[in-house]
Amino acid sequence: MFASNRTGRTAPGVTTTIMASTIVAGTIMASTIMASTTSFALPRYDGLWSVSIVTEKGDCDRGYRYPIRISNGTLANAGDTMFTITGKVAGTGAVTVTVSAAGRSATGSGRLAGNIGTGSWSGGSCSGSWSAERR
């Protein structure tokens, strides 16, 4: 496995070369993994978004429009209406979200692309679609 001299010991410099190669390979692997994680792509979706929620099934209110702020890929309520929002935007633009208020909650998913986004949501006996545009 290692180059060795006649005494059975590793030749001088071979261990250093193997260690350097291992460090370089490890650095390349770590860089590749880090570049493929979502954290590097998140800021492209940061900012203020206007989200329109439409009920298509069930007896929930027909529609709402809310301001949502995205910061480092994390969704937050950017308006005065009392509701809790938790969710994330992946580097691919994939969105997962849960919204809750007054003891009720709904989950949604979809995708942002550039300055727009679309998706679907459901909660209780209601479901529908959502659309978003960056402000």
N, CA, C and O atoms as a GROMACS GRO file, in nm:
protein
  540
    1MET      N    1   0.082  -0.118   0.000
    1MET     CA    2   0.000   0.000   0.000
    1MET      C    3   0.087   0.125   0.000
    1MET      O    4   0.067   0.212  -0.084
    2PHE      N    5   0.181   0.136   0.089
    2PHE     CA    6   0.273   0.249   0.093
    2PHE      C    7   0.406   0.207   0.033
    2PHE      O    8   0.446   0.091   0.043
    3ALA      N    9   0.474   0.303  -0.030
    3ALA     CA   10   0.608   0.273  -0.081
    3ALA      C   11   0.698   0.253   0.040
    3ALA      O   12   0.698   0.334   0.132
    4SER      N   13   0.774   0.149   0.040
    4SER     CA   14   0.860   0.125   0.155
    4SER      C   15   1.002   0.095   0.106
    4SER      O   16   1.023   0.047  -0.006
    5ASN      N   17   1.096   0.125   0.193
    5ASN     CA   18   1.233   0.092   0.159
    5ASN      C   19   1.262  -0.049   0.207
    5ASN      O   20   1.170  -0.118   0.252
    6ARG      N   21   1.384  -0.093   0.197
    6ARG     CA   22   1.418  -0.232   0.231
    6ARG      C   23   1.398  -0.265   0.378
    6ARG      O   24   1.390  -0.383   0.414
    7THR      N   25   1.390  -0.168   0.462
    7THR     CA   26   1.373  -0.195   0.605
    7THR      C   27   1.226  -0.215   0.641
    7THR      O   28   1.195  -0.246   0.756
    8GLY      N   29   1.135  -0.199   0.544
    8GLY     CA   30   0.994  -0.215   0.574
    8GLY      C   31   0.928  -0.087   0.622
    8GLY      O   32   0.809  -0.086   0.652
    9ARG      N   33   1.004   0.019   0.629
    9ARG     CA   34   0.947   0.147   0.672
    9ARG      C   35   0.905   0.228   0.551
    9ARG      O   36   0.956   0.210   0.440
   10THR      N   37   0.812   0.318   0.573
   10THR     CA   38   0.765   0.404   0.465
   10THR      C   39   0.878   0.496   0.424
   10THR      O   40   0.948   0.553   0.508
   11ALA      N   41   0.895   0.511   0.294
   11ALA     CA   42   1.002   0.596   0.241
   11ALA      C   43   0.978   0.740   0.283
   11ALA      O   44   0.863   0.784   0.291
   12PRO      N   45   1.084   0.814   0.310
   12PRO     CA   46   1.071   0.955   0.350
   12PRO      C   47   0.995   1.032   0.242
   12PRO      O   48   1.020   1.014   0.123
   13GLY      N   49   0.904   1.117   0.284
   13GLY     CA   50   0.829   1.201   0.193
   13GLY      C   51   0.699   1.138   0.144
   13GLY      O   52   0.608   1.210   0.103
   14VAL      N   53   0.689   1.005   0.147
   14VAL     CA   54   0.568   0.938   0.099
   14VAL      C   55   0.452   0.966   0.193
   14VAL      O   56   0.341   0.996   0.147
   15THR      N   57   0.475   0.959   0.323
   15THR     CA   58   0.370   0.985   0.420
   15THR      C   59   0.319   1.129   0.405
   15THR      O   60   0.199   1.153   0.409
   16THR      N   61   0.410   1.223   0.387
   16THR     CA   62   0.372   1.362   0.369
   16THR      C   63   0.288   1.379   0.242
   16THR      O   64   0.190   1.454   0.242
   17THR      N   65   0.327   1.311   0.135
   17THR     CA   66   0.254   1.319   0.009
   17THR      C   67   0.114   1.259   0.025
   17THR      O   68   0.017   1.315  -0.026
   18ILE      N   69   0.104   1.148   0.094
   18ILE     CA   70  -0.026   1.084   0.116
   18ILE      C   71  -0.114   1.174   0.200
   18ILE      O   72  -0.232   1.191   0.171
   19MET      N   73  -0.057   1.234   0.306
   19MET     CA   74  -0.135   1.324   0.392
   19MET      C   75  -0.182   1.446   0.313
   19MET      O   76  -0.297   1.487   0.327
   20ALA      N   77  -0.095   1.502   0.232
   20ALA     CA   78  -0.132   1.619   0.152
   20ALA      C   79  -0.243   1.583   0.054
   20ALA      O   80  -0.337   1.660   0.034
   21SER      N   81  -0.232   1.467  -0.009
   21SER     CA   82  -0.335   1.423  -0.102
   21SER      C   83  -0.468   1.403  -0.032
   21SER      O   84  -0.573   1.438  -0.085
   22THR      N   85  -0.464   1.347   0.088
   22THR     CA   86  -0.585   1.326   0.167
   22THR      C   87  -0.649   1.459   0.204
   22THR      O   88  -0.771   1.474   0.196
   23ILE      N   89  -0.568   1.556   0.243
   23ILE     CA   90  -0.619   1.688   0.279
   23ILE      C   91  -0.682   1.755   0.158
   23ILE      O   92  -0.791   1.813   0.168
   24VAL      N   93  -0.616   1.748   0.044
   24VAL     CA   94  -0.670   1.809  -0.078
   24VAL      C   95  -0.802   1.741  -0.116
   24VAL      O   96  -0.899   1.810  -0.147
   25ALA      N   97  -0.806   1.609  -0.114
   25ALA     CA   98  -0.928   1.536  -0.148
   25ALA      C   99  -1.041   1.572  -0.050
   25ALA      O  100  -1.155   1.591  -0.091
   26GLY      N  101  -1.007   1.580   0.078
   26GLY     CA  102  -1.107   1.616   0.179
   26GLY      C  103  -1.160   1.757   0.159
   26GLY      O  104  -1.279   1.782   0.176
   27THR      N  105  -1.071   1.848   0.123
   27THR     CA  106  -1.112   1.986   0.098
   27THR      C  107  -1.204   1.994  -0.024
   27THR      O  108  -1.305   2.064  -0.021
   28ILE      N  109  -1.169   1.922  -0.129
   28ILE     CA  110  -1.253   1.921  -0.249
   28ILE      C  111  -1.390   1.862  -0.216
   28ILE      O  112  -1.493   1.916  -0.259
   29MET      N  113  -1.394   1.753  -0.140
   29MET     CA  114  -1.520   1.689  -0.103
   29MET      C  115  -1.604   1.784  -0.017
   29MET      O  116  -1.724   1.798  -0.040
   30ALA      N  117  -1.542   1.849   0.081
   30ALA     CA  118  -1.616   1.940   0.167
   30ALA      C  119  -1.669   2.059   0.088
   30ALA      O  120  -1.782   2.104   0.111
   31SER      N  121  -1.589   2.110  -0.006
   31SER     CA  122  -1.635   2.222  -0.088
   31SER      C  123  -1.753   2.182  -0.174
   31SER      O  124  -1.846   2.260  -0.192
   32THR      N  125  -1.749   2.062  -0.228
   32THR     CA  126  -1.859   2.013  -0.311
   32THR      C  127  -1.986   1.999  -0.228
   32THR      O  128  -2.093   2.038  -0.273
   33ILE      N  129  -1.974   1.943  -0.110
   33ILE     CA  130  -2.090   1.926  -0.022
   33ILE      C  131  -2.146   2.062   0.017
   33ILE      O  132  -2.267   2.083   0.014
   34MET      N  133  -2.059   2.155   0.055
   34MET     CA  134  -2.104   2.287   0.096
   34MET      C  135  -2.170   2.361  -0.019
   34MET      O  136  -2.270   2.429   0.001
   35ALA      N  137  -2.116   2.349  -0.138
   35ALA     CA  138  -2.173   2.418  -0.254
   35ALA      C  139  -2.309   2.360  -0.291
   35ALA      O  140  -2.392   2.430  -0.349
   36SER      N  141  -2.332   2.233  -0.259
   36SER     CA  142  -2.460   2.172  -0.295
   36SER      C  143  -2.565   2.189  -0.186
   36SER      O  144  -2.681   2.152  -0.208
   37THR      N  145  -2.529   2.242  -0.071
   37THR     CA  146  -2.629   2.264   0.033
   37THR      C  147  -2.711   2.387   0.000
   37THR      O  148  -2.669   2.471  -0.079
   38THR      N  149  -2.827   2.396   0.060
   38THR     CA  150  -2.918   2.505   0.028
   38THR      C  151  -2.873   2.638   0.085
   38THR      O  152  -2.916   2.743   0.035
   39SER      N  153  -2.789   2.639   0.186
   39SER     CA  154  -2.756   2.765   0.251
   39SER      C  155  -2.689   2.863   0.156
   39SER      O  156  -2.702   2.984   0.177
   40PHE      N  157  -2.620   2.818   0.055
   40PHE     CA  158  -2.553   2.908  -0.036
   40PHE      C  159  -2.650   2.971  -0.135
   40PHE      O  160  -2.619   3.076  -0.192
   41ALA      N  161  -2.762   2.911  -0.157
   41ALA     CA  162  -2.856   2.960  -0.257
   41ALA      C  163  -2.970   3.041  -0.195
   41ALA      O  164  -3.045   3.106  -0.267
   42LEU      N  165  -2.982   3.040  -0.064
   42LEU     CA  166  -3.098   3.101   0.000
   42LEU      C  167  -3.113   3.250  -0.021
   42LEU      O  168  -3.226   3.293  -0.045
   43PRO      N  169  -3.010   3.331  -0.015
   43PRO     CA  170  -3.031   3.476  -0.026
   43PRO      C  171  -3.101   3.519  -0.154
   43PRO      O  172  -3.158   3.628  -0.157
   44ARG      N  173  -3.100   3.440  -0.259
   44ARG     CA  174  -3.168   3.482  -0.382
   44ARG      C  175  -3.318   3.496  -0.362
   44ARG      O  176  -3.384   3.561  -0.443
   45TYR      N  177  -3.374   3.438  -0.256
   45TYR     CA  178  -3.518   3.450  -0.228
   45TYR      C  179  -3.548   3.544  -0.113
   45TYR      O  180  -3.664   3.568  -0.082
   46ASP      N  181  -3.446   3.597  -0.048
   46ASP     CA  182  -3.467   3.688   0.064
   46ASP      C  183  -3.539   3.814   0.020
   46ASP      O  184  -3.520   3.863  -0.092
   47GLY      N  185  -3.622   3.866   0.110
   47GLY     CA  186  -3.692   3.991   0.082
   47GLY      C  187  -3.838   3.982   0.120
   47GLY      O  188  -3.882   3.885   0.182
   48LEU      N  189  -3.911   4.085   0.081
   48LEU     CA  190  -4.054   4.094   0.112
   48LEU      C  191  -4.134   4.036  -0.004
   48LEU      O  192  -4.110   4.069  -0.120
   49TRP      N  193  -4.230   3.949   0.028
   49TRP     CA  194  -4.315   3.883  -0.071
   49TRP      C  195  -4.460   3.908  -0.035
   49TRP      O  196  -4.495   3.913   0.083
   50SER      N  197  -4.545   3.924  -0.135
   50SER     CA  198  -4.689   3.933  -0.116
   50SER      C  199  -4.748   3.798  -0.155
   50SER      O  200  -4.730   3.752  -0.268
   51VAL      N  201  -4.818   3.735  -0.061
   51VAL     CA  202  -4.870   3.600  -0.083
   51VAL      C  203  -5.022   3.604  -0.083
   51VAL      O  204  -5.085   3.652   0.012
   52SER      N  205  -5.080   3.553  -0.189
   52SER     CA  206  -5.225   3.541  -0.203
   52SER      C  207  -5.265   3.396  -0.180
   52SER      O  208  -5.212   3.305  -0.244
   53ILE      N  209  -5.358   3.375  -0.087
   53ILE     CA  210  -5.404   3.240  -0.053
   53ILE      C  211  -5.550   3.229  -0.095
   53ILE      O  212  -5.633   3.311  -0.056
   54VAL      N  213  -5.583   3.127  -0.174
   54VAL     CA  214  -5.718   3.109  -0.226
   54VAL      C  215  -5.771   2.973  -0.181
   54VAL      O  216  -5.705   2.871  -0.197
   55THR      N  217  -5.892   2.972  -0.124
   55THR     CA  218  -5.959   2.848  -0.086
   55THR      C  219  -6.033   2.793  -0.207
   55THR      O  220  -6.113   2.864  -0.269
   56GLU      N  221  -6.006   2.669  -0.239
   56GLU     CA  222  -6.072   2.605  -0.352
   56GLU      C  223  -6.167   2.494  -0.309
   56GLU      O  224  -6.253   2.452  -0.386
   57LYS      N  225  -6.151   2.447  -0.186
   57LYS     CA  226  -6.236   2.340  -0.134
   57LYS      C  227  -6.257   2.364   0.016
   57LYS      O  228  -6.162   2.395   0.088
   58GLY      N  229  -6.381   2.350   0.061
   58GLY     CA  230  -6.410   2.364   0.203
   58GLY      C  231  -6.481   2.495   0.234
   58GLY      O  232  -6.507   2.576   0.146
   59ASP      N  233  -6.513   2.513   0.362
   59ASP     CA  234  -6.590   2.629   0.404
   59ASP      C  235  -6.506   2.739   0.468
   59ASP      O  236  -6.558   2.817   0.548
   60CYS      N  237  -6.381   2.747   0.436
   60CYS     CA  238  -6.292   2.853   0.487
   60CYS      C  239  -6.315   2.981   0.407
   60CYS      O  240  -6.373   2.978   0.299
   61ASP      N  241  -6.268   3.093   0.461
   61ASP     CA  242  -6.278   3.219   0.388
   61ASP      C  243  -6.218   3.202   0.249
   61ASP      O  244  -6.122   3.127   0.230
   62ARG      N  245  -6.274   3.273   0.153
   62ARG     CA  246  -6.235   3.256   0.012
   62ARG      C  247  -6.089   3.291  -0.015
   62ARG      O  248  -6.022   3.220  -0.091
   63GLY      N  249  -6.038   3.398   0.043
   63GLY     CA  250  -5.900   3.433   0.013
   63GLY      C  251  -5.840   3.534   0.109
   63GLY      O  252  -5.911   3.606   0.179
   64TYR      N  253  -5.712   3.538   0.110
   64TYR     CA  254  -5.633   3.630   0.192
   64TYR      C  255  -5.513   3.677   0.113
   64TYR      O  256  -5.472   3.613   0.016
   65ARG      N  257  -5.457   3.789   0.154
   65ARG     CA  258  -5.328   3.834   0.101
   65ARG      C  259  -5.245   3.880   0.220
   65ARG      O  260  -5.288   3.962   0.301
   66TYR      N  261  -5.124   3.824   0.231
   66TYR     CA  262  -5.036   3.854   0.344
   66TYR      C  263  -4.897   3.892   0.296
   66TYR      O  264  -4.848   3.841   0.195
   67PRO      N  265  -4.833   3.982   0.370
   67PRO     CA  266  -4.690   4.008   0.343
   67PRO      C  267  -4.606   3.908   0.422
   67PRO      O  268  -4.627   3.888   0.542
   68ILE      N  269  -4.512   3.847   0.354
   68ILE     CA  270  -4.421   3.750   0.417
   68ILE      C  271  -4.278   3.796   0.391
   68ILE      O  272  -4.244   3.837   0.280
   69ARG      N  273  -4.195   3.789   0.492
   69ARG     CA  274  -4.054   3.822   0.475
   69ARG      C  275  -3.974   3.692   0.477
   69ARG      O  276  -3.996   3.605   0.561
   70ILE      N  277  -3.881   3.680   0.383
   70ILE     CA  278  -3.789   3.567   0.380
   70ILE      C  279  -3.650   3.622   0.414
   70ILE      O  280  -3.601   3.715   0.350
   71SER      N  281  -3.590   3.562   0.513
   71SER     CA  282  -3.455   3.602   0.556
   71SER      C  283  -3.372   3.476   0.577
   71SER      O  284  -3.404   3.393   0.662
   72ASN      N  285  -3.266   3.463   0.500
   72ASN     CA  286  -3.181   3.344   0.504
   72ASN      C  287  -3.263   3.216   0.486
   72ASN      O  288  -3.235   3.114   0.548
   73GLY      N  289  -3.364   3.224   0.401
   73GLY     CA  290  -3.445   3.107   0.369
   73GLY      C  291  -3.554   3.076   0.470
   73GLY      O  292  -3.626   2.977   0.453
   74THR      N  293  -3.570   3.159   0.574
   74THR     CA  294  -3.672   3.136   0.676
   74THR      C  295  -3.787   3.234   0.657
   74THR      O  296  -3.765   3.354   0.641
   75LEU      N  297  -3.911   3.182   0.658
   75LEU     CA  298  -4.029   3.265   0.640
   75LEU      C  299  -4.073   3.327   0.771
   75LEU      O  300  -4.062   3.265   0.877
   76ALA      N  301  -4.123   3.452   0.763
   76ALA     CA  302  -4.172   3.522   0.881
   76ALA      C  303  -4.289   3.612   0.842
   76ALA      O  304  -4.296   3.660   0.729
   77ASN      N  305  -4.379   3.635   0.936
   77ASN     CA  306  -4.491   3.726   0.918
   77ASN      C  307  -4.436   3.868   0.908
   77ASN      O  308  -4.363   3.912   0.996
   78ALA      N  309  -4.469   3.940   0.801
   78ALA     CA  310  -4.420   4.076   0.783
   78ALA      C  311  -4.532   4.178   0.794
   78ALA      O  312  -4.515   4.295   0.758
   79GLY      N  313  -4.648   4.136   0.845
   79GLY     CA  314  -4.762   4.227   0.853
   79GLY      C  315  -4.817   4.242   0.993
   79GLY      O  316  -4.756   4.199   1.091
   80ASP      N  317  -4.934   4.305   1.001
   80ASP     CA  318  -5.001   4.332   1.128
   80ASP      C  319  -5.097   4.222   1.171
   80ASP      O  320  -5.133   4.215   1.288
   81THR      N  321  -5.138   4.137   1.079
   81THR     CA  322  -5.232   4.030   1.110
   81THR      C  323  -5.166   3.929   1.203
   81THR      O  324  -5.052   3.889   1.182
   82MET      N  325  -5.240   3.888   1.305
   82MET     CA  326  -5.184   3.796   1.404
   82MET      C  327  -5.192   3.652   1.354
   82MET      O  328  -5.298   3.589   1.357
   83PHE      N  329  -5.081   3.600   1.308
   83PHE     CA  330  -5.069   3.459   1.273
   83PHE      C  331  -4.923   3.420   1.286
   83PHE      O  332  -4.834   3.504   1.280
   84THR      N  333  -4.902   3.292   1.304
   84THR     CA  334  -4.766   3.240   1.315
   84THR      C  335  -4.734   3.164   1.188
   84THR      O  336  -4.813   3.082   1.141
   85ILE      N  337  -4.618   3.190   1.134
   85ILE     CA  338  -4.574   3.120   1.014
   85ILE      C  339  -4.437   3.060   1.039
   85ILE      O  340  -4.347   3.129   1.088
   86THR      N  341  -4.422   2.936   1.007
   86THR     CA  342  -4.292   2.871   1.012
   86THR      C  343  -4.270   2.804   0.877
   86THR      O  344  -4.361   2.742   0.823
   87GLY      N  345  -4.153   2.817   0.825
   87GLY     CA  346  -4.126   2.755   0.696
   87GLY      C  347  -3.989   2.788   0.644
   87GLY      O  348  -3.919   2.874   0.697
   88LYS      N  349  -3.953   2.718   0.540
   88LYS     CA  350  -3.821   2.732   0.480
   88LYS      C  351  -3.832   2.734   0.329
   88LYS      O  352  -3.925   2.679   0.270
   89VAL      N  353  -3.733   2.799   0.268
   89VAL     CA  354  -3.715   2.795   0.124
   89VAL      C  355  -3.580   2.729   0.098
   89VAL      O  356  -3.478   2.775   0.148
   90ALA      N  357  -3.581   2.622   0.021
   90ALA     CA  358  -3.456   2.554  -0.014
   90ALA      C  359  -3.387   2.630  -0.128
   90ALA      O  360  -3.447   2.716  -0.192
   91GLY      N  361  -3.264   2.597  -0.151
   91GLY     CA  362  -3.188   2.660  -0.258
   91GLY      C  363  -3.250   2.638  -0.395
   91GLY      O  364  -3.228   2.717  -0.486
   92THR      N  365  -3.328   2.533  -0.409
   92THR     CA  366  -3.397   2.503  -0.535
   92THR      C  367  -3.523   2.586  -0.552
   92THR      O  368  -3.584   2.586  -0.658
   93GLY      N  369  -3.562   2.658  -0.445
   93GLY     CA  370  -3.686   2.735  -0.446
   93GLY      C  371  -3.803   2.661  -0.386
   93GLY      O  372  -3.912   2.718  -0.372
   94ALA      N  373  -3.783   2.535  -0.348
   94ALA     CA  374  -3.890   2.458  -0.285
   94ALA      C  375  -3.927   2.520  -0.151
   94ALA      O  376  -3.840   2.553  -0.071
   95VAL      N  377  -4.057   2.536  -0.129
   95VAL     CA  378  -4.109   2.599  -0.008
   95VAL      C  379  -4.189   2.499   0.072
   95VAL      O  380  -4.270   2.425   0.016
   96THR      N  381  -4.168   2.494   0.202
   96THR     CA  382  -4.254   2.422   0.295
   96THR      C  383  -4.294   2.520   0.404
   96THR      O  384  -4.211   2.595   0.454
   97VAL      N  385  -4.422   2.519   0.442
   97VAL     CA  386  -4.471   2.620   0.534
   97VAL      C  387  -4.586   2.566   0.618
   97VAL      O  388  -4.665   2.483   0.573
   98THR      N  389  -4.594   2.616   0.742
   98THR     CA  390  -4.709   2.593   0.828
   98THR      C  391  -4.753   2.728   0.881
   98THR      O  392  -4.672   2.807   0.930
   99VAL      N  393  -4.882   2.754   0.870
   99VAL     CA  394  -4.940   2.880   0.918
   99VAL      C  395  -5.044   2.843   1.023
   99VAL      O  396  -5.125   2.753   1.002
  100SER      N  397  -5.042   2.915   1.136
  100SER     CA  398  -5.141   2.888   1.240
  100SER      C  399  -5.192   3.019   1.300
  100SER      O  400  -5.119   3.117   1.313
  101ALA      N  401  -5.321   3.017   1.336
  101ALA     CA  402  -5.385   3.131   1.402
  101ALA      C  403  -5.515   3.083   1.463
  101ALA      O  404  -5.583   2.996   1.408
  102ALA      N  405  -5.549   3.138   1.577
  102ALA     CA  406  -5.676   3.110   1.645
  102ALA      C  407  -5.703   2.960   1.659
  102ALA      O  408  -5.817   2.916   1.642
  103GLY      N  409  -5.601   2.884   1.689
  103GLY     CA  410  -5.617   2.741   1.713
  103GLY      C  411  -5.630   2.656   1.588
  103GLY      O  412  -5.654   2.535   1.600
  104ARG      N  413  -5.616   2.712   1.471
  104ARG     CA  414  -5.624   2.637   1.346
  104ARG      C  415  -5.491   2.648   1.274
  104ARG      O  416  -5.416   2.744   1.293
  105SER      N  417  -5.462   2.550   1.190
  105SER     CA  418  -5.336   2.556   1.115
  105SER      C  419  -5.353   2.495   0.976
  105SER      O  420  -5.446   2.418   0.951
  106ALA      N  421  -5.262   2.532   0.889
  106ALA     CA  422  -5.260   2.478   0.753
  106ALA      C  423  -5.115   2.460   0.712
  106ALA      O  424  -5.026   2.533   0.757
  107THR      N  425  -5.092   2.363   0.627
  107THR     CA  426  -4.958   2.341   0.574
  107THR      C  427  -4.961   2.364   0.424
  107THR      O  428  -5.063   2.345   0.358
  108GLY      N  429  -4.848   2.404   0.372
  108GLY     CA  430  -4.840   2.429   0.230
  108GLY      C  431  -4.704   2.394   0.175
  108GLY      O  432  -4.606   2.379   0.248
  109SER      N  433  -4.700   2.381   0.045
  109SER     CA  434  -4.574   2.356  -0.024
  109SER      C  435  -4.584   2.415  -0.164
  109SER      O  436  -4.693   2.440  -0.215
  110GLY      N  437  -4.469   2.435  -0.224
  110GLY     CA  438  -4.467   2.491  -0.358
  110GLY      C  439  -4.326   2.527  -0.398
  110GLY      O  440  -4.229   2.469  -0.349
  111ARG      N  441  -4.315   2.623  -0.488
  111ARG     CA  442  -4.184   2.660  -0.539
  111ARG      C  443  -4.179   2.808  -0.576
  111ARG      O  444  -4.273   2.862  -0.634
  112LEU      N  445  -4.066   2.870  -0.540
  112LEU     CA  446  -4.038   3.006  -0.584
  112LEU      C  447  -3.940   2.997  -0.700
  112LEU      O  448  -3.854   2.909  -0.704
  113ALA      N  449  -3.955   3.089  -0.795
  113ALA     CA  450  -3.863   3.095  -0.909
  113ALA      C  451  -3.853   3.242  -0.950
  113ALA      O  452  -3.951   3.302  -0.995
  114GLY      N  453  -3.736   3.298  -0.935
  114GLY     CA  454  -3.720   3.440  -0.966
  114GLY      C  455  -3.800   3.524  -0.869
  114GLY      O  456  -3.776   3.522  -0.748
  115ASN      N  457  -3.897   3.600  -0.922
  115ASN     CA  458  -3.978   3.689  -0.840
  115ASN      C  459  -4.122   3.642  -0.820
  115ASN      O  460  -4.206   3.719  -0.775
  116ILE      N  461  -4.151   3.516  -0.854
  116ILE     CA  462  -4.286   3.463  -0.837
  116ILE      C  463  -4.281   3.325  -0.774
  116ILE      O  464  -4.176   3.263  -0.766
  117GLY      N  465  -4.397   3.279  -0.729
  117GLY     CA  466  -4.406   3.144  -0.673
  117GLY      C  467  -4.549   3.096  -0.673
  117GLY      O  468  -4.643   3.176  -0.677
  118THR      N  469  -4.566   2.964  -0.669
  118THR     CA  470  -4.698   2.904  -0.663
  118THR      C  471  -4.691   2.777  -0.579
  118THR      O  472  -4.584   2.719  -0.559
  119GLY      N  473  -4.808   2.735  -0.532
  119GLY     CA  474  -4.812   2.611  -0.455
  119GLY      C  475  -4.953   2.579  -0.411
  119GLY      O  476  -5.050   2.639  -0.457
  120SER      N  477  -4.961   2.483  -0.321
  120SER     CA  478  -5.091   2.439  -0.269
  120SER      C  479  -5.085   2.435  -0.117
  120SER      O  480  -4.977   2.435  -0.057
  121TRP      N  481  -5.202   2.432  -0.055
  121TRP     CA  482  -5.210   2.426   0.091
  121TRP      C  483  -5.332   2.343   0.132
  121TRP      O  484  -5.424   2.323   0.053
  122SER      N  485  -5.330   2.296   0.255
  122SER     CA  486  -5.446   2.226   0.311
  122SER      C  487  -5.445   2.242   0.462
  122SER      O  488  -5.340   2.252   0.525
  123GLY      N  489  -5.564   2.242   0.518
  123GLY     CA  490  -5.579   2.252   0.663
  123GLY      C  491  -5.722   2.223   0.701
  123GLY      O  492  -5.815   2.285   0.649
  124GLY      N  493  -5.742   2.128   0.791
  124GLY     CA  494  -5.877   2.089   0.830
  124GLY      C  495  -5.952   2.037   0.709
  124GLY      O  496  -5.902   1.950   0.637
  125SER      N  497  -6.072   2.089   0.686
  125SER     CA  498  -6.153   2.045   0.572
  125SER      C  499  -6.132   2.134   0.449
  125SER      O  500  -6.202   2.119   0.349
  126CYS      N  501  -6.036   2.224   0.456
  126CYS     CA  502  -6.014   2.319   0.347
  126CYS      C  503  -5.881   2.295   0.276
  126CYS      O  504  -5.786   2.239   0.333
  127SER      N  505  -5.877   2.337   0.151
  127SER     CA  506  -5.752   2.330   0.074
  127SER      C  507  -5.761   2.431  -0.039
  127SER      O  508  -5.868   2.484  -0.070
  128GLY      N  509  -5.647   2.457  -0.098
  128GLY     CA  510  -5.646   2.554  -0.207
  128GLY      C  511  -5.508   2.576  -0.263
  128GLY      O  512  -5.420   2.489  -0.255
  129SER      N  513  -5.490   2.693  -0.322
  129SER     CA  514  -5.362   2.726  -0.384
  129SER      C  515  -5.310   2.859  -0.329
  129SER      O  516  -5.384   2.935  -0.266
  130TRP      N  517  -5.185   2.883  -0.353
  130TRP     CA  518  -5.126   3.010  -0.316
  130TRP      C  519  -5.036   3.058  -0.430
  130TRP      O  520  -4.982   2.978  -0.506
  131SER      N  521  -5.020   3.187  -0.438
  131SER     CA  522  -4.926   3.246  -0.533
  131SER      C  523  -4.853   3.358  -0.461
  131SER      O  524  -4.906   3.418  -0.367
  132ALA      N  525  -4.733   3.385  -0.505
  132ALA     CA  526  -4.652   3.487  -0.439
  132ALA      C  527  -4.578   3.569  -0.542
  132ALA      O  528  -4.545   3.522  -0.651
  133GLU      N  529  -4.553   3.693  -0.506
  133GLU     CA  530  -4.468   3.778  -0.590
  133GLU      C  531  -4.381   3.865  -0.500
  133GLU      O  532  -4.425   3.914  -0.396
  134ARG      N  533  -4.258   3.882  -0.543
  134ARG     CA  534  -4.164   3.962  -0.464
  134ARG      C  535  -4.201   4.109  -0.478
  134ARG      O  536  -4.237   4.156  -0.586
  135ARG      N  537  -4.192   4.181  -0.367
  135ARG     CA  538  -4.221   4.325  -0.366
  135ARG      C  539  -4.095   4.406  -0.366
  135ARG      O  540  -4.100   4.529  -0.365
   0.00000   0.00000   0.00000
